[in-house]
Amino acid sequence: MSVSPVNLINFSNPLQSSSQSVAAAQSSFSDALKNAVGTVNQSVQSADNMVTGLANGTSNEDLHNVMIAMQKADIMLKTAVQVRDRVISAYQNVMNMQV
């Protein structure tokens, strides 16, 4: 009868990896924030171009698709503003904490 060995997960020292994980978290948060702002900006510009094309008559998009694009851009922008406000509020709460 043969017994197969159990593979244990190799945990590294948390103190050694903490400086690496902080740097990785900062760059990952920065990248996520840049991507989110870029996506919102792209959506707003796309909706603006669709409206301009519809108004000029140079676009083949119908009014229904243009209105949907405008609403998506509006919701994305409002969500980004709400996230920004909450992040600023959290930052202010942390800065006002007494040590």
MOHUHU-V28618 format. One record per residue. N is the residue number from 1. PHI is phi in radians with two decimals (999 if undefined). PSI is psi in radians with two decimals (NA if undefined). D_LAST is the distance of its C-alpha to the last C-alpha in whole Angstrom. Layout:
BEGIN
N&PHI&PSI&D_LAST ; N&PHI&PSI&D_LAST
END
This chain:
BEGIN
1&999&2.17&61 ; 2&-1.85&2.51&58 ; 3&-2.00&2.22&55 ; 4&-1.47&2.48&52 ; 5&-1.25&2.65&49 ; 6&-1.56&2.23&46 ; 7&-1.50&2.04&44 ; 8&-1.59&2.51&40 ; 9&-1.29&2.31&37 ; 10&-1.49&1.83&36 ; 11&-1.56&2.32&32 ; 12&-1.58&2.95&31 ; 13&-1.16&2.16&28 ; 14&-1.13&-0.47&25 ; 15&-1.25&-0.57&23 ; 16&-1.29&-0.65&26 ; 17&-1.53&-0.13&26 ; 18&-1.18&-0.68&22 ; 19&-1.19&-0.62&23 ; 20&-1.24&-0.69&26 ; 21&-1.24&-0.56&25 ; 22&-1.15&-0.79&22 ; 23&-1.12&-0.70&24 ; 24&-1.17&-0.68&27 ; 25&-1.17&-0.69&24 ; 26&-1.14&-0.78&24 ; 27&-1.21&-0.63&27 ; 28&-1.18&-0.70&28 ; 29&-1.16&-0.73&26 ; 30&-1.08&-0.77&27 ; 31&-1.13&-0.72&31 ; 32&-1.12&-0.69&30 ; 33&-1.16&-0.76&29 ; 34&-1.08&-0.75&32 ; 35&-1.11&-0.72&34 ; 36&-1.14&-0.80&33 ; 37&-1.14&-0.69&34 ; 38&-1.10&-0.70&37 ; 39&-1.14&-0.76&38 ; 40&-1.10&-0.79&38 ; 41&-1.07&-0.75&39 ; 42&-1.12&-0.69&42 ; 43&-1.15&-0.75&43 ; 44&-1.14&-0.75&43 ; 45&-1.15&-0.68&45 ; 46&-1.11&-0.78&47 ; 47&-1.12&-0.69&48 ; 48&-1.11&-0.74&48 ; 49&-1.13&-0.66&51 ; 50&-1.15&-0.72&52 ; 51&-1.13&-0.76&53 ; 52&-1.10&-0.76&54 ; 53&-1.12&-0.68&57 ; 54&-1.18&-0.70&58 ; 55&-1.19&-0.64&58 ; 56&-1.39&-0.33&60 ; 57&1.45&0.19&62 ; 58&-1.60&-0.12&62 ; 59&-1.74&2.59&59 ; 60&-1.70&0.14&61 ; 61&-1.34&2.53&58 ; 62&-1.58&2.92&59 ; 63&-1.05&-0.62&57 ; 64&-1.05&-0.86&55 ; 65&-1.17&-0.62&54 ; 66&-1.14&-0.74&52 ; 67&-1.16&-0.66&51 ; 68&-1.13&-0.75&49 ; 69&-1.11&-0.68&48 ; 70&-1.13&-0.73&47 ; 71&-1.17&-0.70&45 ; 72&-1.08&-0.77&43 ; 73&-1.12&-0.70&42 ; 74&-1.13&-0.77&41 ; 75&-1.15&-0.73&39 ; 76&-1.11&-0.71&37 ; 77&-1.17&-0.75&36 ; 78&-1.11&-0.69&35 ; 79&-1.13&-0.74&33 ; 80&-1.10&-0.69&31 ; 81&-1.16&-0.70&30 ; 82&-1.13&-0.72&29 ; 83&-1.12&-0.76&27 ; 84&-1.05&-0.79&26 ; 85&-1.07&-0.70&24 ; 86&-1.24&-0.62&22 ; 87&-1.16&-0.74&21 ; 88&-1.12&-0.73&20 ; 89&-1.11&-0.74&19 ; 90&-1.13&-0.72&16 ; 91&-1.08&-0.75&15 ; 92&-1.13&-0.66&14 ; 93&-1.12&-0.71&13 ; 94&-1.18&-0.73&10 ; 95&-1.21&-0.46&10 ; 96&-1.51&-0.08&9 ; 97&-1.22&2.45&6 ; 98&-1.63&2.38&4 ; 99&-1.65&NA&0
END
